[in-house]
Amino acid sequence: MIEEIDKPEARRNPRFLARRMSCDGGLVMDFSATGVRVHYTKRPKFEIGNLVNLSLESEAGTHAGEAEVVRLEKMAFRKYEVGYRFTDPEAAKKMQLFKCGYDALDDGCWSAA
């Protein structure tokens, strides 16, 4: 879990450091039950407020879902950071299980990845 000292935190849910997790051509830096922060090496083709279908991939499997772009910031030359907020009300449960190595099945049951 990430804890940043001397930095105000507006999130209601804890963030988890992502290890070897990618997202649609970018690198996932951290995630929580409600969203994800992704670094890209070129500017994404969407704007704040857009709804996008994300595909998070790790050794544990793949998690796909819809998210809203809530932050898009140029960090440096060819470095962009995007903050997404999941729009699915079940995202908290899905992300917790994804973090633990489980995938959601289409019928609503859970299976070990």
HELIX and SHEET records of a PDB file:
HELIX    1   1 ALA A   91  LYS A   99  1                                   9    
SHEET    1   A 7 PHE A  16  LEU A  17  0                                        
SHEET    2   A 7 GLY A  26  PHE A  31 -1                                        
SHEET    3   A 7 SER A  22  CYS A  23 -1                                        
SHEET    4   A 7 LEU A  51  SER A  58 -1                                        
SHEET    5   A 7 GLY A  61  ALA A  76 -1                                        
SHEET    6   A 7 LYS A  79  PHE A  86 -1                                        
SHEET    7   A 7 GLY A  35  TYR A  40 -1                                        
SHEET    1   B 2 TYR A 102  ALA A 104  0                                        
SHEET    2   B 2 TRP A 110  ALA A 112 -1                                        
END                                                                             
